[in-house]
Amino acid sequence: MNTSNIYTPILSCIKCRQEFDTYAILLLPHNCRPKSSYSTNGKLGGEASKLVAIEKNKKVRLIYANNPSYCKECYIIMPYSKRHNKFCGSSC
């Protein structure tokens, strides 16, 4: 079978505009980003995780503000830090 007659579309990478035929992009790994160390990747992952945790904490606090816990004795709203307690303090 003569492969010169077969049409192979040219694909290009969106980031670096390097061109590949369909077979090469499936067989060869392509990484546009510069090589970085495990230390750098760990720091970047830690920063991303921190941002996600902050957003999640804001969301959970907003949900708690809409439906707070109350002290069973004096019926005041419990602060977020004591949301799992049944009473607001030792006096109740």
Distance bins in CASP14 RR format, pairs under 12 A and 6 or more apart:
PFRMAT RR
TARGET T0000
AUTHOR 0000-0000-0000
RMODE 2
METHOD distances of the structure
MODEL  1
3 21 0 0 0 0 0 1 0 0 0 0 0
3 23 0 0 0 0 1 0 0 0 0 0 0
6 21 0 0 0 0 0 1 0 0 0 0 0
6 22 0 0 0 0 0 1 0 0 0 0 0
6 23 0 0 0 0 0 1 0 0 0 0 0
7 21 0 0 0 0 0 1 0 0 0 0 0
7 22 0 0 0 0 1 0 0 0 0 0 0
8 19 0 0 0 0 0 1 0 0 0 0 0
8 20 0 0 0 0 1 0 0 0 0 0 0
8 21 1 0 1 0 0 0 0 0 0 0 0
8 22 1 0 1 0 0 0 0 0 0 0 0
8 23 1 0 0 1 0 0 0 0 0 0 0
8 24 0 0 0 0 1 0 0 0 0 0 0
8 25 0 0 0 0 0 1 0 0 0 0 0
8 26 0 0 0 0 0 1 0 0 0 0 0
9 19 0 0 0 0 0 1 0 0 0 0 0
9 20 0 0 0 0 1 0 0 0 0 0 0
9 21 1 0 0 1 0 0 0 0 0 0 0
9 22 1 0 0 1 0 0 0 0 0 0 0
9 23 0 0 0 0 0 1 0 0 0 0 0
9 24 0 0 0 0 0 1 0 0 0 0 0
9 25 0 0 0 0 0 1 0 0 0 0 0
10 17 0 0 0 0 0 1 0 0 0 0 0
10 18 0 0 0 0 0 1 0 0 0 0 0
10 19 1 0 1 0 0 0 0 0 0 0 0
10 20 1 0 0 1 0 0 0 0 0 0 0
10 21 1 0 0 1 0 0 0 0 0 0 0
10 22 0 0 0 0 1 0 0 0 0 0 0
10 23 0 0 0 0 0 1 0 0 0 0 0
10 24 0 0 0 0 1 0 0 0 0 0 0
10 25 0 0 0 0 0 1 0 0 0 0 0
11 17 0 0 0 0 0 1 0 0 0 0 0
11 18 0 0 0 0 1 0 0 0 0 0 0
11 19 1 0 0 1 0 0 0 0 0 0 0
11 20 1 0 1 0 0 0 0 0 0 0 0
11 21 1 0 0 1 0 0 0 0 0 0 0
11 22 1 0 0 1 0 0 0 0 0 0 0
11 23 0 0 0 0 0 1 0 0 0 0 0
11 24 0 0 0 0 1 0 0 0 0 0 0
11 25 1 0 1 0 0 0 0 0 0 0 0
11 26 0 0 0 0 0 1 0 0 0 0 0
11 28 0 0 0 0 0 1 0 0 0 0 0
11 30 0 0 0 0 0 1 0 0 0 0 0
12 18 1 0 0 1 0 0 0 0 0 0 0
12 19 1 0 1 0 0 0 0 0 0 0 0
12 20 1 0 0 1 0 0 0 0 0 0 0
12 21 0 0 0 0 0 1 0 0 0 0 0
12 22 0 0 0 0 0 1 0 0 0 0 0
12 24 0 0 0 0 0 1 0 0 0 0 0
12 25 0 0 0 0 1 0 0 0 0 0 0
12 30 0 0 0 0 0 1 0 0 0 0 0
12 32 0 0 0 0 0 1 0 0 0 0 0
13 19 1 0 0 1 0 0 0 0 0 0 0
13 20 1 0 0 1 0 0 0 0 0 0 0
13 24 0 0 0 0 0 1 0 0 0 0 0
13 25 0 0 0 0 1 0 0 0 0 0 0
13 28 0 0 0 0 0 1 0 0 0 0 0
13 29 0 0 0 0 0 1 0 0 0 0 0
13 30 1 0 0 1 0 0 0 0 0 0 0
13 31 0 0 0 0 1 0 0 0 0 0 0
13 32 1 0 0 1 0 0 0 0 0 0 0
13 33 0 0 0 0 0 1 0 0 0 0 0
14 20 0 0 0 0 0 1 0 0 0 0 0
14 30 0 0 0 0 0 1 0 0 0 0 0
14 32 0 0 0 0 1 0 0 0 0 0 0
15 30 0 0 0 0 1 0 0 0 0 0 0
15 31 0 0 0 0 1 0 0 0 0 0 0
15 32 1 0 1 0 0 0 0 0 0 0 0
15 33 0 0 0 0 1 0 0 0 0 0 0
15 34 0 0 0 0 0 1 0 0 0 0 0
16 30 0 0 0 0 1 0 0 0 0 0 0
16 31 0 0 0 0 1 0 0 0 0 0 0
16 32 1 0 1 0 0 0 0 0 0 0 0
16 33 0 0 0 0 1 0 0 0 0 0 0
16 34 0 0 0 0 0 1 0 0 0 0 0
17 30 0 0 0 0 0 1 0 0 0 0 0
17 32 0 0 0 0 1 0 0 0 0 0 0
18 24 0 0 0 0 0 1 0 0 0 0 0
18 25 0 0 0 0 1 0 0 0 0 0 0
18 28 0 0 0 0 0 1 0 0 0 0 0
18 30 1 0 0 1 0 0 0 0 0 0 0
18 31 0 0 0 0 0 1 0 0 0 0 0
18 32 1 0 0 1 0 0 0 0 0 0 0
19 25 0 0 0 0 1 0 0 0 0 0 0
19 30 0 0 0 0 0 1 0 0 0 0 0
20 26 0 0 0 0 1 0 0 0 0 0 0
20 27 0 0 0 0 1 0 0 0 0 0 0
20 28 1 0 0 1 0 0 0 0 0 0 0
20 29 0 0 0 0 0 1 0 0 0 0 0
20 30 1 0 0 1 0 0 0 0 0 0 0
21 27 0 0 0 0 0 1 0 0 0 0 0
21 28 0 0 0 0 0 1 0 0 0 0 0
22 28 0 0 0 0 0 1 0 0 0 0 0
24 30 0 0 0 0 1 0 0 0 0 0 0
33 40 0 0 0 0 0 1 0 0 0 0 0
33 41 0 0 0 0 0 1 0 0 0 0 0
33 44 0 0 0 0 0 1 0 0 0 0 0
34 40 0 0 0 0 1 0 0 0 0 0 0
34 41 0 0 0 0 0 1 0 0 0 0 0
35 41 0 0 0 0 0 1 0 0 0 0 0
36 42 0 0 0 0 1 0 0 0 0 0 0
36 43 0 0 0 0 1 0 0 0 0 0 0
36 44 0 0 0 0 1 0 0 0 0 0 0
36 45 0 0 0 0 0 1 0 0 0 0 0
37 43 0 0 0 0 1 0 0 0 0 0 0
37 44 0 0 0 0 0 1 0 0 0 0 0
38 44 0 0 0 0 0 1 0 0 0 0 0
38 45 0 0 0 0 0 1 0 0 0 0 0
39 45 0 0 0 0 0 1 0 0 0 0 0
39 46 0 0 0 0 0 1 0 0 0 0 0
40 46 0 0 0 0 0 1 0 0 0 0 0
40 47 0 0 0 0 0 1 0 0 0 0 0
41 47 0 0 0 0 0 1 0 0 0 0 0
41 48 0 0 0 0 0 1 0 0 0 0 0
42 48 0 0 0 0 1 0 0 0 0 0 0
42 49 0 0 0 0 1 0 0 0 0 0 0
42 50 0 0 0 0 0 1 0 0 0 0 0
43 49 0 0 0 0 0 1 0 0 0 0 0
43 50 0 0 0 0 0 1 0 0 0 0 0
44 50 0 0 0 0 0 1 0 0 0 0 0
44 51 0 0 0 0 0 1 0 0 0 0 0
45 51 0 0 0 0 1 0 0 0 0 0 0
45 52 0 0 0 0 1 0 0 0 0 0 0
45 53 0 0 0 0 0 1 0 0 0 0 0
46 52 0 0 0 0 1 0 0 0 0 0 0
46 53 0 0 0 0 1 0 0 0 0 0 0
46 54 0 0 0 0 0 1 0 0 0 0 0
47 53 0 0 0 0 0 1 0 0 0 0 0
47 54 0 0 0 0 0 1 0 0 0 0 0
48 54 0 0 0 0 0 1 0 0 0 0 0
48 55 0 0 0 0 0 1 0 0 0 0 0
49 55 0 0 0 0 0 1 0 0 0 0 0
49 56 0 0 0 0 0 1 0 0 0 0 0
50 56 0 0 0 0 0 1 0 0 0 0 0
50 57 0 0 0 0 0 1 0 0 0 0 0
51 57 0 0 0 0 0 1 0 0 0 0 0
51 58 0 0 0 0 0 1 0 0 0 0 0
52 58 0 0 0 0 0 1 0 0 0 0 0
52 59 0 0 0 0 0 1 0 0 0 0 0
53 59 0 0 0 0 0 1 0 0 0 0 0
53 60 0 0 0 0 0 1 0 0 0 0 0
54 60 0 0 0 0 0 1 0 0 0 0 0
54 61 0 0 0 0 0 1 0 0 0 0 0
55 61 0 0 0 0 0 1 0 0 0 0 0
55 62 0 0 0 0 0 1 0 0 0 0 0
56 62 0 0 0 0 0 1 0 0 0 0 0
56 63 0 0 0 0 0 1 0 0 0 0 0
57 63 0 0 0 0 0 1 0 0 0 0 0
57 64 0 0 0 0 0 1 0 0 0 0 0
57 80 0 0 0 0 1 0 0 0 0 0 0
58 64 0 0 0 0 0 1 0 0 0 0 0
58 65 0 0 0 0 0 1 0 0 0 0 0
58 80 0 0 0 0 0 1 0 0 0 0 0
59 65 0 0 0 0 0 1 0 0 0 0 0
59 66 0 0 0 0 0 1 0 0 0 0 0
60 66 0 0 0 0 0 1 0 0 0 0 0
60 67 0 0 0 0 0 1 0 0 0 0 0
60 80 0 0 0 0 1 0 0 0 0 0 0
60 83 0 0 0 0 1 0 0 0 0 0 0
61 67 0 0 0 0 0 1 0 0 0 0 0
61 68 0 0 0 0 0 1 0 0 0 0 0
61 79 0 0 0 0 0 1 0 0 0 0 0
61 80 1 0 1 0 0 0 0 0 0 0 0
61 81 0 0 0 0 0 1 0 0 0 0 0
61 83 0 0 0 0 1 0 0 0 0 0 0
62 68 0 0 0 0 0 1 0 0 0 0 0
62 80 0 0 0 0 0 1 0 0 0 0 0
63 80 0 0 0 0 0 1 0 0 0 0 0
63 83 0 0 0 0 0 1 0 0 0 0 0
64 77 0 0 0 0 1 0 0 0 0 0 0
64 78 0 0 0 0 1 0 0 0 0 0 0
64 79 0 0 0 0 1 0 0 0 0 0 0
64 80 1 0 1 0 0 0 0 0 0 0 0
64 81 0 0 0 0 0 1 0 0 0 0 0
64 82 0 0 0 0 0 1 0 0 0 0 0
64 83 1 0 0 1 0 0 0 0 0 0 0
64 84 0 0 0 0 0 1 0 0 0 0 0
65 77 0 0 0 0 1 0 0 0 0 0 0
65 78 0 0 0 0 0 1 0 0 0 0 0
65 79 0 0 0 0 0 1 0 0 0 0 0
65 80 0 0 0 0 1 0 0 0 0 0 0
65 83 0 0 0 0 0 1 0 0 0 0 0
66 77 0 0 0 0 0 1 0 0 0 0 0
67 77 0 0 0 0 0 1 0 0 0 0 0
67 78 0 0 0 0 0 1 0 0 0 0 0
67 80 0 0 0 0 0 1 0 0 0 0 0
67 83 0 0 0 0 0 1 0 0 0 0 0
68 75 0 0 0 0 0 1 0 0 0 0 0
68 76 0 0 0 0 1 0 0 0 0 0 0
68 77 1 0 1 0 0 0 0 0 0 0 0
68 78 1 0 0 1 0 0 0 0 0 0 0
68 79 0 0 0 0 1 0 0 0 0 0 0
68 80 0 0 0 0 1 0 0 0 0 0 0
68 82 0 0 0 0 0 1 0 0 0 0 0
68 83 1 0 0 1 0 0 0 0 0 0 0
68 88 0 0 0 0 0 1 0 0 0 0 0
69 75 0 0 0 0 0 1 0 0 0 0 0
69 76 0 0 0 0 0 1 0 0 0 0 0
69 77 1 0 0 1 0 0 0 0 0 0 0
69 78 1 0 1 0 0 0 0 0 0 0 0
69 79 0 0 0 0 1 0 0 0 0 0 0
69 80 0 0 0 0 1 0 0 0 0 0 0
69 81 0 0 0 0 0 1 0 0 0 0 0
69 82 1 0 0 1 0 0 0 0 0 0 0
69 83 1 0 1 0 0 0 0 0 0 0 0
69 84 1 0 0 1 0 0 0 0 0 0 0
69 85 1 0 0 1 0 0 0 0 0 0 0
69 86 0 0 0 0 1 0 0 0 0 0 0
69 87 0 0 0 0 0 1 0 0 0 0 0
69 88 0 0 0 0 1 0 0 0 0 0 0
70 76 1 0 0 1 0 0 0 0 0 0 0
70 77 1 0 0 1 0 0 0 0 0 0 0
70 78 1 0 0 1 0 0 0 0 0 0 0
70 79 0 0 0 0 0 1 0 0 0 0 0
70 82 0 0 0 0 0 1 0 0 0 0 0
70 83 0 0 0 0 0 1 0 0 0 0 0
70 85 0 0 0 0 0 1 0 0 0 0 0
70 86 0 0 0 0 1 0 0 0 0 0 0
70 87 0 0 0 0 0 1 0 0 0 0 0
70 88 0 0 0 0 1 0 0 0 0 0 0
70 92 0 0 0 0 0 1 0 0 0 0 0
71 77 0 0 0 0 1 0 0 0 0 0 0
71 78 1 0 0 1 0 0 0 0 0 0 0
71 79 0 0 0 0 0 1 0 0 0 0 0
71 82 0 0 0 0 1 0 0 0 0 0 0
71 83 0 0 0 0 0 1 0 0 0 0 0
71 85 0 0 0 0 1 0 0 0 0 0 0
71 86 1 0 0 1 0 0 0 0 0 0 0
71 87 1 0 1 0 0 0 0 0 0 0 0
71 88 1 0 1 0 0 0 0 0 0 0 0
71 89 1 0 0 1 0 0 0 0 0 0 0
71 90 0 0 0 0 0 1 0 0 0 0 0
71 91 0 0 0 0 0 1 0 0 0 0 0
71 92 1 0 1 0 0 0 0 0 0 0 0
72 78 0 0 0 0 1 0 0 0 0 0 0
72 85 0 0 0 0 1 0 0 0 0 0 0
72 86 1 0 1 0 0 0 0 0 0 0 0
72 87 1 0 0 1 0 0 0 0 0 0 0
72 88 0 0 0 0 1 0 0 0 0 0 0
72 89 0 0 0 0 0 1 0 0 0 0 0
72 92 1 0 0 1 0 0 0 0 0 0 0
73 85 0 0 0 0 0 1 0 0 0 0 0
73 86 0 0 0 0 1 0 0 0 0 0 0
73 87 1 0 1 0 0 0 0 0 0 0 0
73 88 1 0 0 1 0 0 0 0 0 0 0
73 89 0 0 0 0 1 0 0 0 0 0 0
73 90 0 0 0 0 0 1 0 0 0 0 0
73 91 0 0 0 0 1 0 0 0 0 0 0
73 92 1 1 0 0 0 0 0 0 0 0 0
74 86 0 0 0 0 0 1 0 0 0 0 0
74 87 0 0 0 0 1 0 0 0 0 0 0
74 88 1 0 0 1 0 0 0 0 0 0 0
74 89 0 0 0 0 1 0 0 0 0 0 0
74 91 0 0 0 0 1 0 0 0 0 0 0
74 92 1 0 1 0 0 0 0 0 0 0 0
75 87 0 0 0 0 0 1 0 0 0 0 0
75 88 0 0 0 0 1 0 0 0 0 0 0
75 92 0 0 0 0 1 0 0 0 0 0 0
76 82 0 0 0 0 0 1 0 0 0 0 0
76 85 0 0 0 0 0 1 0 0 0 0 0
76 87 0 0 0 0 0 1 0 0 0 0 0
76 88 1 0 1 0 0 0 0 0 0 0 0
76 89 0 0 0 0 0 1 0 0 0 0 0
76 91 0 0 0 0 0 1 0 0 0 0 0
76 92 0 0 0 0 1 0 0 0 0 0 0
77 83 0 0 0 0 1 0 0 0 0 0 0
77 88 0 0 0 0 1 0 0 0 0 0 0
78 84 0 0 0 0 1 0 0 0 0 0 0
78 85 1 0 0 1 0 0 0 0 0 0 0
78 86 0 0 0 0 1 0 0 0 0 0 0
78 87 0 0 0 0 1 0 0 0 0 0 0
78 88 1 0 1 0 0 0 0 0 0 0 0
78 89 0 0 0 0 1 0 0 0 0 0 0
78 92 0 0 0 0 0 1 0 0 0 0 0
79 85 0 0 0 0 1 0 0 0 0 0 0
79 88 0 0 0 0 1 0 0 0 0 0 0
79 89 0 0 0 0 0 1 0 0 0 0 0
81 88 0 0 0 0 0 1 0 0 0 0 0
82 88 1 0 0 1 0 0 0 0 0 0 0
82 89 0 0 0 0 1 0 0 0 0 0 0
82 92 0 0 0 0 0 1 0 0 0 0 0
85 92 0 0 0 0 1 0 0 0 0 0 0
86 92 0 0 0 0 1 0 0 0 0 0 0
END
